[in-house]
Every structure is written in structure tokens, then in C-alpha cells.
Amino acid sequence: MTAMVRPESQPPDPPGTPESSASPASVAEAQLAQRNLIAFNRALTRWGSRGSLEEGGGAVLCAGGSWIPVVANGAYRSDDGLEPALLLARADAFFGSLARGFSVKVRSGGEDEDLRAACIEAGLDPFGEGTPEMICRAPLPAVPIPEGLSVRWVDDEDGVADFVAVNAQAYGTYGMPPEVLGDLFDNTAQLLPDDDAHIVVARRDGEPIATAMTFETLGTASLQWVGTVPTARAGGLGALVTTLTTNLAFERGATSCTLQASPMGAPLYRDLGYETIWHYAEYVRWPRPPAA
């Protein structure tokens, strides 16, 4: 199994930085964005054959199809009043029973400061520099499809395989092991009929080179797994698939579309019209080696 590269641990951007306060979200927008994130991770537990879910009492513990703590295994509060120490204790027991680690996302708006303190007290490691949570409140201007490129909405297993192949290359840039994407989306019998999830793939000469997913819930939507293969970057493909999936979400009735931006993706999303409304800091419990 390929090891994931761990970035240098450092504190995330503090609340109130100019970027994080550039476009404050309404209370309703903030709640919908957080609920969509939880709903997407809940869905991941169905789309991977090794997924597992435990929820109740204000906690949602989502184990996707992969072992990797970041992206695939997350502990969330569906009730912000849940004592964070209780959330972490339940997460340690649940993910420990699966021989996995897990991650906890902490919002920079102040509502999760008790959770941040509990993560630090419990010895979870800060991961990365903080992830922008970005929002789009209206459809984006159409992007023309370049000559020689074809785009198709995924409706079969071959399309899912192309989505997986593109993102395995795209997120390999960040040190993600290549098997993670396949493990997360190997239960196509659950993924393909899911009317909340829509995937687009762009191809050149029959080869998949860019992709994105949109996920809808509670009248809003989010973009997930936007990726371009390294050899096709800087050609506007990220803007194309982002625009297609964003606008599909609005066509289907979403009032907003959110995303958690990667370092390479954030400038592209800003240029298209997405705005940063807060940052997520991430704290990780790394998998513990089995007892001797």
C-alpha cells in the first residue's frame, strides 16, 4: 500500500483573515453548506464497498471505501451542541474498530472553537494550511467547449472508471495514493442510480482528461473531485468542468453551490465567481499500528 505524503503540520489560517471574511455567509447558507458536506460524506460510505456509517446523538461517523484518514474517513457533528470530547471518543472507538484513522474539519467562523481545542487536547495533528470553503450564488457564464474535446455526463461503469482514472492522476500531485479513488467509488451499483450525484468527464481523442462531480441535498449543492490530468493542465479544462457541474446544480434547483478548494483550484474558482466564506482546518488521527 502506498503511503500518503503528510504535508508539514502548521496552524491553519485564523478566523477573520481578509479572505475568510470577504463574503460572509448567511446563517442559512452556512448551515446548508455544512449539512451538504456531511451528506456527501455519508453518501461516500455507500459508494465504496468497504464503507461504513454510524450516526446518532449528534454525531455522524463516515468511513468511506478507503483506509486514508483525510478525505475518506471523517467525524462530524450534526448537532453543534454535542460535546466535542464525546464526538472524539466515539470516533476513536468507531474508526479504531476498523483499524483506521479519521479527520475532523473545524470551521473558522467561531462555531467550532470548542472542537478545535478538543482535537488539540486529544492529540490530533493539524493537517495542511486550511481549506477555503467557497460559494457560488448564481449560474456561471458558459464556457465554450474547445474543438476536439467531447464532454459527457456519466451514466455507466466505463464513465465511473474514467472519473476515477483522471482523479487518481490529478490528486496524485498532492501525494494521494493511486488506489484511493478506486476504493472510494467501487460500488457503482449504489453510485450510478444516486440522483443526488452527477459526474461529467471531458475527453480528447477518446482519452479522459478532466472531470468533476456535483452533489445535491437540501436545496443546495457542492462540487467534489474536480480534477485534470497533469499533462492537460493550464488548458481551461478545470474551468469547463466546474462551470458545467455548477450550472447543472442550479438547473436542478440549487440555491447555491459550494466547494472545498484545493491549493491549485482556489484561484480558478475565484476567477469564475466563487467566493471564500470561511476556512476549514483539518485535524487528523493517523491510523495506529496494530498491537504486537
C-alpha positions as CSV (number, residue, x, y, z in Angstrom):
1,M,0.0,0.0,0.0
2,T,1.4,3.4,-1.0
3,A,2.0,5.8,1.9
4,M,0.4,9.2,1.8
5,V,2.7,12.2,1.9
6,R,2.0,14.2,5.0
7,P,2.5,18.0,4.5
8,E,4.4,19.9,7.1
9,S,2.0,20.4,10.0
10,Q,1.3,24.0,10.7
11,P,-1.6,26.0,12.2
12,P,-4.4,26.9,9.8
13,D,-5.4,30.4,8.8
14,P,-7.0,32.0,11.9
15,P,-10.6,33.2,11.8
16,G,-11.1,36.7,10.5
17,T,-8.4,36.8,7.9
18,P,-9.3,39.1,5.0
19,E,-10.0,36.3,2.6
20,S,-12.1,34.3,5.0
21,S,-14.3,37.3,5.8
22,A,-14.5,38.6,2.2
23,S,-18.1,37.4,1.7
24,P,-19.8,36.4,4.9
25,A,-22.4,33.6,4.5
26,S,-25.9,34.0,5.9
27,V,-26.8,31.7,8.7
28,A,-28.9,29.7,6.3
29,E,-26.1,29.4,3.8
30,A,-23.7,28.3,6.4
31,Q,-26.0,25.6,7.7
32,L,-26.7,24.3,4.3
33,A,-23.1,24.2,3.3
34,Q,-22.2,22.2,6.4
35,R,-25.1,19.8,6.0
36,N,-24.2,19.2,2.4
37,L,-20.7,18.4,3.4
38,I,-21.9,15.8,5.9
39,A,-24.5,14.4,3.4
40,F,-21.8,14.0,0.8
41,N,-19.5,12.1,3.2
42,R,-22.5,10.0,4.3
43,A,-23.0,9.1,0.6
44,L,-19.3,8.1,0.2
45,T,-19.9,5.3,2.7
46,R,-22.4,3.8,0.3
47,W,-20.3,4.3,-2.9
48,G,-17.4,2.3,-1.6
49,S,-17.8,-1.4,-0.9
50,R,-15.8,-1.2,2.3
51,G,-17.7,1.8,3.6
52,S,-19.4,2.0,7.0
53,L,-21.6,4.6,8.8
54,E,-22.5,5.3,12.4
55,E,-24.7,8.2,13.4
56,G,-26.9,9.3,16.2
57,G,-26.9,11.6,19.2
58,G,-25.5,14.5,17.2
59,A,-22.5,12.5,15.7
60,V,-22.0,11.3,12.1
61,L,-19.0,9.0,11.6
62,C,-18.3,8.3,7.9
63,A,-15.9,5.6,6.9
64,G,-15.6,5.6,3.1
65,G,-14.2,2.8,1.0
66,S,-10.5,3.7,1.6
67,W,-8.3,3.5,4.7
68,I,-6.9,7.0,4.2
69,P,-7.9,9.3,7.1
70,V,-8.2,12.5,5.1
71,V,-11.0,12.6,2.5
72,A,-12.3,9.1,3.2
73,N,-12.9,8.9,7.0
74,G,-14.4,11.8,8.8
75,A,-16.1,12.6,12.1
76,Y,-18.8,15.3,12.1
77,R,-21.2,17.0,14.5
78,S,-24.8,17.2,13.1
79,D,-25.6,19.0,16.4
80,D,-23.1,21.7,17.2
81,G,-24.1,21.3,20.9
82,L,-22.6,17.8,21.1
83,E,-19.7,17.8,23.5
84,P,-16.5,17.5,21.3
85,A,-14.9,15.1,23.7
86,L,-17.8,12.8,23.2
87,L,-17.5,13.1,19.4
88,L,-13.8,12.2,19.5
89,A,-14.3,9.3,21.9
90,R,-17.0,7.8,19.7
91,A,-14.8,8.4,16.6
92,D,-11.8,6.7,18.3
93,A,-13.9,3.7,19.1
94,F,-15.6,3.5,15.6
95,F,-12.6,4.1,13.4
96,G,-10.4,2.1,15.8
97,S,-12.7,-0.9,15.3
98,L,-12.0,-0.6,11.5
99,A,-8.2,-0.2,12.1
100,R,-8.4,3.3,10.6
101,G,-7.6,6.9,11.5
102,F,-10.0,9.8,10.8
103,S,-10.2,13.5,10.3
104,V,-12.2,16.3,11.8
105,K,-13.0,19.6,10.0
106,V,-13.2,22.8,12.1
107,R,-14.8,25.9,10.7
108,S,-13.1,29.2,11.1
109,G,-16.2,31.2,11.9
110,G,-16.0,30.5,15.7
111,E,-18.7,27.9,16.0
112,D,-16.2,25.1,16.2
113,E,-13.6,26.6,18.6
114,D,-14.5,24.0,21.3
115,L,-14.0,21.3,18.8
116,R,-10.6,22.7,17.7
117,A,-9.5,22.8,21.4
118,A,-10.7,19.2,21.9
119,C,-8.8,18.0,18.8
120,I,-5.6,19.6,20.1
121,E,-6.1,18.3,23.6
122,A,-6.7,14.8,22.2
123,G,-3.5,14.8,20.2
124,L,-4.9,15.0,16.7
125,D,-2.5,16.5,14.2
126,P,-3.2,19.7,12.2
127,F,-3.1,18.8,8.5
128,G,-2.2,21.3,5.8
129,E,-2.8,25.1,5.9
130,G,-6.6,25.3,5.9
131,T,-9.1,24.7,3.1
132,P,-11.2,27.5,1.7
133,E,-14.9,26.9,1.8
134,M,-16.2,28.7,-1.3
135,I,-19.7,29.5,-2.6
136,C,-21.4,30.4,-5.8
137,R,-24.8,32.0,-5.6
138,A,-25.7,32.2,-9.3
139,P,-25.1,30.3,-12.6
140,L,-21.7,30.9,-14.2
141,P,-21.2,32.3,-17.7
142,A,-21.0,29.4,-20.2
143,V,-17.5,28.2,-21.2
144,P,-17.1,27.1,-24.9
145,I,-16.1,23.5,-25.4
146,P,-12.7,23.5,-27.3
147,E,-12.5,21.9,-30.7
148,G,-11.5,18.3,-30.5
149,L,-12.9,17.9,-26.9
150,S,-16.0,15.9,-26.0
151,V,-17.9,16.0,-22.7
152,R,-20.4,13.5,-21.4
153,W,-22.4,13.0,-18.2
154,V,-21.5,9.7,-16.7
155,D,-24.2,7.0,-16.7
156,D,-22.3,3.7,-16.9
157,E,-19.4,1.9,-15.3
158,D,-16.9,2.9,-18.0
159,G,-17.7,6.6,-17.2
160,V,-17.0,6.0,-13.5
161,A,-13.8,4.3,-14.4
162,D,-12.7,7.4,-16.4
163,F,-13.7,9.6,-13.5
164,V,-11.6,7.5,-11.1
165,A,-8.6,7.4,-13.5
166,V,-8.5,11.1,-14.0
167,N,-8.7,12.0,-10.4
168,A,-6.1,9.3,-9.4
169,Q,-3.7,11.2,-11.5
170,A,-4.9,14.7,-10.6
171,Y,-4.8,14.1,-6.8
172,G,-1.5,12.2,-7.0
173,T,0.0,15.6,-7.2
174,Y,-0.8,16.0,-3.5
175,G,0.5,12.6,-2.6
176,M,-2.7,10.8,-2.6
177,P,-2.1,7.0,-3.2
178,P,-3.5,5.9,-6.6
179,E,-5.8,3.2,-5.2
180,V,-7.8,5.7,-3.1
181,L,-10.2,6.8,-5.8
182,G,-11.0,3.3,-7.0
183,D,-11.7,2.2,-3.4
184,L,-14.0,5.2,-2.8
185,F,-16.1,4.6,-5.9
186,D,-16.1,0.8,-6.5
187,N,-19.7,0.3,-5.6
188,T,-21.2,1.5,-8.9
189,A,-24.5,-0.2,-8.1
190,Q,-25.0,2.5,-5.5
191,L,-23.3,5.4,-7.2
192,L,-24.8,5.3,-10.7
193,P,-28.5,5.3,-9.6
194,D,-27.9,8.1,-7.0
195,D,-29.9,11.0,-8.3
196,D,-28.0,13.4,-6.0
197,A,-24.7,12.8,-7.7
198,H,-23.7,13.8,-11.2
199,I,-20.3,13.4,-12.9
200,V,-19.0,14.9,-16.1
201,V,-15.9,13.7,-18.0
202,A,-14.1,15.6,-20.7
203,R,-12.2,13.5,-23.3
204,R,-9.7,14.3,-26.0
205,D,-9.1,11.6,-28.7
206,G,-11.1,9.3,-26.5
207,E,-8.9,9.7,-23.5
208,P,-10.4,11.1,-20.3
209,I,-8.5,14.2,-19.2
210,A,-10.8,16.2,-16.9
211,T,-13.8,15.5,-14.6
212,A,-15.9,16.9,-11.8
213,M,-18.9,15.8,-9.7
214,T,-21.8,17.8,-8.2
215,F,-23.8,16.5,-5.2
216,E,-27.2,17.9,-4.3
217,T,-29.0,17.9,-1.0
218,L,-31.5,20.1,0.9
219,G,-31.9,22.6,-1.9
220,T,-28.2,23.3,-2.3
221,A,-25.2,21.6,-4.0
222,S,-21.5,21.1,-3.8
223,L,-18.7,20.5,-6.2
224,Q,-16.5,17.5,-5.5
225,W,-13.5,15.8,-7.1
226,V,-12.7,18.4,-9.8
227,G,-9.6,17.1,-11.5
228,T,-7.5,17.4,-14.6
229,V,-4.6,15.1,-15.6
230,P,-1.2,16.8,-15.2
231,T,-0.5,16.7,-18.9
232,A,-3.7,18.7,-19.7
233,R,-3.5,21.4,-17.1
234,A,-3.5,25.1,-17.9
235,G,-5.8,24.5,-20.9
236,G,-9.0,25.8,-19.3
237,L,-10.5,22.3,-18.7
238,G,-10.9,22.9,-14.9
239,A,-13.0,26.0,-15.7
240,L,-15.0,24.0,-18.2
241,V,-16.0,21.1,-16.0
242,T,-16.5,23.4,-13.0
243,T,-18.9,25.6,-15.0
244,L,-20.8,22.6,-16.4
245,T,-21.3,21.0,-13.0
246,T,-22.1,24.3,-11.2
247,N,-24.7,25.3,-13.8
248,L,-26.3,21.8,-13.7
249,A,-26.8,22.2,-9.9
250,F,-28.6,25.5,-10.5
251,E,-30.7,24.0,-13.3
252,R,-31.8,21.3,-10.9
253,G,-33.0,23.9,-8.4
254,A,-30.0,24.5,-6.1
255,T,-29.9,28.0,-4.5
256,S,-26.1,27.9,-4.1
257,C,-23.2,25.7,-4.9
258,T,-20.2,25.2,-2.5
259,L,-16.8,23.5,-2.6
260,Q,-13.7,22.9,-0.5
261,A,-10.9,24.2,-2.7
262,S,-7.6,22.6,-3.3
263,P,-4.5,24.8,-3.4
264,M,-4.4,24.7,-7.2
265,G,-8.2,25.0,-7.6
266,A,-8.8,28.1,-5.4
267,P,-7.6,30.7,-7.8
268,L,-9.6,29.1,-10.7
269,Y,-12.8,29.1,-8.6
270,R,-12.3,32.7,-7.6
271,D,-11.8,33.8,-11.2
272,L,-15.0,32.0,-12.1
273,G,-17.0,33.8,-9.4
274,Y,-16.8,31.6,-6.3
275,E,-16.2,33.4,-3.0
276,T,-14.5,32.3,0.1
277,I,-16.8,32.3,3.1
278,W,-14.6,30.6,5.7
279,H,-11.8,28.1,6.0
280,Y,-11.8,24.5,7.3
281,A,-8.9,23.5,9.4
282,E,-8.4,19.8,9.5
283,Y,-7.2,17.7,12.4
284,V,-6.2,14.0,11.9
285,R,-5.9,10.9,14.0
286,W,-3.5,8.8,12.0
287,P,-4.0,5.1,11.9
288,R,-2.4,3.3,14.9
289,P,-0.2,0.3,14.2
290,P,-1.7,-3.0,15.4
291,A,-0.7,-4.1,18.8
292,A,2.3,-6.5,18.8
